[in-house]
Amino acid sequence: MKTLLPYFLASTLFLALLLGKHHADSGFSELAGFGEDYHRPKIEAAAALSIYHKPNSTGYDGQFYTQIALDPTLRDPGFPEAIDHPSYRARRILQPALAWLFGAGHPAAILQAHSLINVACLAICGWLLLLWIPIGNWENFARWFLCVFSMGALESVRYSLADLPALTLALATIAFLEKGRGKLAVTSNALAALSKETSLINAVVFLSPGQKPSAPFRQRLGQGILAGAIATASLAAWMAYVSYVFPVTLNANDNIGLPFSGLYRGIVDAFQQLAANGFSDRYFFRILAIFGLLFQFGYLLAKPQLKSRLWALGIVYGILFLTLGDAVWRGYWAGCRIALPLSIAFNILYSPKSKTLLWSGLFLSNLAFVHAIIRWL
């Protein structure tokens, strides 16, 4: 029972943060990410609902996915005006479609379901993590806590975004593979692509042999190609429908750039802002987060674990992290969300010989979790 106490306290902390987002008239809709100052109209079904609007804010991306959830067929005539980049947002259909299903087509229920799907994913993710960092000592609890309370995970919950559901499906894919459930692994991998298109790179985990005796590389390669093809075909089929409904548009064209260029400019800009305007948690933690993620990726590169599917997942997202552009680092938590699989892999696999290096490396490279909690308050 004593070993479960810290997990209980951590769960209580999250529940307290979550209940702070509940309002008597609008439920958990604060997590939908609507802003008081956003200029776009809502679709008719959303305008009729009691939705929390964050004061002095334009809101965040969850407000678009929430409206898509009200009509995942994308036929609502208000979408072109209500959604900033309709064809881009509509690619990530899994979470809105599930919210519509859980809400049984009723707008008020759909709003609450979409706001809470990430909460369910955080619980499932926390349970899945115990497969690799089982309950038993303070070190394992610290690893688990830094995963569950990471900036990437908490921000996905705070604004009802696709990153945590996509990660949860990626972990489920690995868990299915390690249990020899290949068909379920292929299925969860395809669903991850419908949650977030960058999940197409998750197919790399099928190539890793895992820790247990596994199939020959040729067979793993075939399974990886099949899993990648099914995920790509699933996403392509949905995107073909999206392109039929909406004109093709891009999101920000500076989301991706040359490796290290966005990181460099993000760090330089943060130091300049701090020097010019004094302390700001936004820029201070941006610096800590970028250097922390660089350390995490550097460790995984320096200590390759070719038999680990988690290592393979962390590496491909680490490569993606290096290419993130200026638009991502303006709100650095977006970079933390995209690099979430990298942080999860690091927190599980980090194992220096020195206990001092273990504890300092874990906490110093994950210090953005402090800001993640602050942003919930």
N, C-alpha and C positions, 0 to 999 in steps of 0.2 A: 504493500500500500504506500510506503514511503517513497518508492521510486515513481509512483504515479502522481505524487503531489505537485511537482513543478509543472507537469503537463496540465493538471487541473487548474493551477493558478494562471498559466499562460492562456488557457481557454477562457477563463473568467475575465482576464484582461481584454481579450478580443471581444467577448460578449458585451462588456461594458462599453467599449468603443462603438460596437455595432448599435447598441441601444441608444447611444447618443445621437445616432442618425435617424431615429424613429420620431415621427411627428403624429399627433393625434388625428389630424385631418388628412394627411397625405401618406401615412405609413412610412415605408422605407424608400420613398421615391427620391430622397436626397441623393441616394446612390446612383440614380439615373443620370446625374450630371447636368441638369438643366441650369442655365444661368439667367439671372434677372436682366442682364444687359444685352442678351443676344438679339440681333435684329431680325433674324429670319422668322417667318410665321411657322406655327406648328400645323401638322395635318389636323383635320377636323376631329378625329377620334382622340388625339392627344389634347387638343384645346379644351375638350369637354371634361377632362379629368382634373382632379385635385392633385397637382404636382408641386413639389417643393422646388423653388427657384433660389439658387444661391445669390445672396445680395452682392452687389458690386462685382459681378462676375459675368463673363460671357459663356460660362459653362465649359463642358468638355465633350469629347467624342461620344460618350455614352448616350447623350441626348439624341443622337442620330440613330444609334442602334436600337434604342428603346422605341422610337417611332416606327422603324422597320418591323419590329416585333409585333406591332399592332396590325400589320398587313404584310406578312412575309412573302405573299405572292407578288408584291411590289406594284400592284395595280392602282393604289390610291392616287388620285390625280394631284394631290398636294405634295407628293414627294419631291418633284423637281425644285420646288421653292423651299421646302422644309429641310432638305438634306444638302449639306455643302458640296459633297462629291458623290452623287447617288451611285454611280457604277462602282466606285471604289469602296464605299461603305457596304454596299449590298453583297460584295464578295463574301463577307464574313457572316454567313447566314445561319450557322449552326445555333449560336446562342439565341438570336431572335426567334428562330423557328421553334426551339425548345420552350422558350417563354410563351409563345403563342399556344403550344400544345399543353403546357402545364396550366396555363390560364384558361384553357377550354374555349378560347376565342372571345372571352369577355375582357374588354379593355382594362378595367380596373385591376382585374386579377393578373392580366398580362404584365401590366406595369410593375406590380409587386414581384411577380415571378422573375422578370428580367433583372430587377434590382437585387435579387437574392441568389441568382444562379452562381455568381462568383463566391458567395458565402458557402454554398454547398460544395463548390470546387475546392475551396480552401480546406474544408473538412476532409474531403476525399484525398486531397493532396497530402495533408498531414498524416492520414492513415497509411497511404502508400509509402511515404518516406520511412515509416517504421520497418519496411522490408529491408532497407539498407542501413538504417541507423536505429536498431532496436532499443527499446527501453532497457535501462540497466545502470547507467552512470551519468554523472554530470556532463561529461564530455559529449556523449550522444545527445543529451538534452540540448546542449548549447548548439550543436550542429542543426538539430531539428528546429529549434527556436529561430535561428538565423535564417533558415529557409522560409518558415511560415510567416515570420514578421519582416521579411525582406521588403525593401522599397518596391521591387517589381510586383510582388504578390499583393501587398496591401493597397497599392495604387490601382491595380486591376480591380480589386473589390470595391474601392472607394468610388470608382467611376463606371462600374459595370462594363468592363472592357474585355477584349478577346484573349488577352495574354495568358491569364491564369487558366481558363478552360483549355487552351491549347497546350499548356504545359502539363496539366493533369492528364490529358489524353496521351501525351508523349511518355509520361511516366507509366501510364497504364499499358502502353505498347511494349515498353521494356519489361514490365512485370509479366505480361502474357508470354513474351518470348522466353523469359527465364523459367517459366512454368511449362514450356513446350506447347503453348496454345497459339499456334501460328495463325490460324484463321481469325481469331479474336484480335491478335496483334495487327494483322493487315486491316481489319475493320476499324480499330481505334486510330490507326495511322491515317486512314482516309478521312475519318471524322475530324481529326486535327486539322487537316488541310481545309476543310469547310469552316473551321473555326477561325483560322488565320492562315493566309496563303504562304507565309514563310515556313510553315510546318512541312512543306514539301521536302525540305532538307532533312527531315527526321528519318527518312528512309535509310540514312547511313547506319542507324542502329541495327539494321538487319544484317549488316556485313560483319559486325563484331561477333566473335565466337562466344562471348560471355565467359563466366567463371567456370561453369560446368562443362564436361565433355560435350562437344557440339558437332554439327554436321560439317562436312568438308567445305572449304571456301567456295568451291564452284556451286554447291547447293545453296549456300548463304547468299551468294551473289545473285543467283536466280530468284531467290525469295525477295531480296532487296529490290531487284528490278521490277518484279511483279507488284510488290507493295507500292513502290514509287509510281508505277504506271497506273495502278488503280486509284491512288490518291490524286494523281495528275488528271486522269480522265474524269474523276468525280468533280474536281474543281473546274475543269474546262467545260464540262457539261453545264454546270450551274452558271459559269461566267458567260456562256453562249446565250443562256436565257436572260441574264442581266443585261447583256449588250443588246438584246432584242428589245428590252423594255426601256433602257436608258441610253443616251449617247455616251460613248466611252470618254471618261475624263480621268485625269491623273490627280493624285494628291499633291503635296508639296514636292517640287522637283529637286529639292536639296535634302531629301531624307537619306540618300545614299551618295557617297563620294569616294574619292581616292582613300585608300587605307591611311589611317592616322591623321588625315587632314582635318576632319571634323573634330576629332579629339583634341588636336593641337589648338584649333581656334576656340573650342569650348573652354579649355583651360586658360588660355591667354585672356579671353573675354572676362572670365570669372575673376581673375586677379586684377584686371583693369577696373572692373566694377567695384571690387572691394576697396581698391586704392582710392578711387574717386569718391565713393559714397559711404564708406564705412562698412561695418559688418552687416551682412545679409545672409540669413540661413540658406537661401536659394543658391547663392554663388559659393558659399563656403562648402556646403555639402555636395555641390556639383564637382568641385575639385576632389573631395574625398572619394566620391563615387567613381569618378573616372580612373583615378589612381588605384582604387581598390579593385575595380574590374580588370585593369591591366595586370595587376599582381595575380589575380585569379587565373587569367588566361595564360600568363607567363608560367605559372606553376604547372598547369596542365600540360603545356608544351614541354617543359623541362623534365617532367616526370610522366612520360607516356605510359598509359595502362591499356595496351592494345586489346586485352581481353575484356575490357569493361565497356558495356554499352553506354553507361552514363558518361564515361570519358569521351566516347565518340560524339555523343550529343553535345557535351560541353564545348568540344573543339569546334564543331561547325558553327555553333552560335557565337563562339569567341571570334571566329573569322568574320562573321556578320557584324559583330560589335565594332571591330576595327574600321569598318567602312561607313558607320553611321554618320550622317551629315549634320549640317548646322541646325536644321529645323528640329531635329531630335533633341539636341543638347540645350536648346533655349529653355525647355522645361526638362531638366536632366532626368526626371523620373521616367520619361518615355524611353530613354536609353536603358534604364534599369529594367523596365518591363520587357523590352526586346531581348536583353541579355539575361533574362531570368533563368533559362536552362543552364547557362554558363555558371551562374552563381550556385544553383542547386548542385550541379556536378562537383564544383569545387568544394562546397561545404560537406559533401559526403566523402570525397576522395582525399582531401587534404590530410596528409599524415607525415609531417616532418619527424625527425628523430627526437628532437628536443621538445619537452612539454611547454617550455617557455615560448618557443617558436609556434607551437600548435595554438596556444591560446591567443597570443598576440596576432598571429596571422589570420586566425578566424575572425577576431573582432575588428581589427584595424581595416581589413578588406571589406567588412560588412557594415561599417559605421553609418551608412545611410539609413539603416533600420531605425536609428534614433529619430531622424527627420521624418521617416515614414509614420511613426507613431505620433509625432508632433502635428503632422498635417491632418491627422484624424481628429484632433482636439478642437 
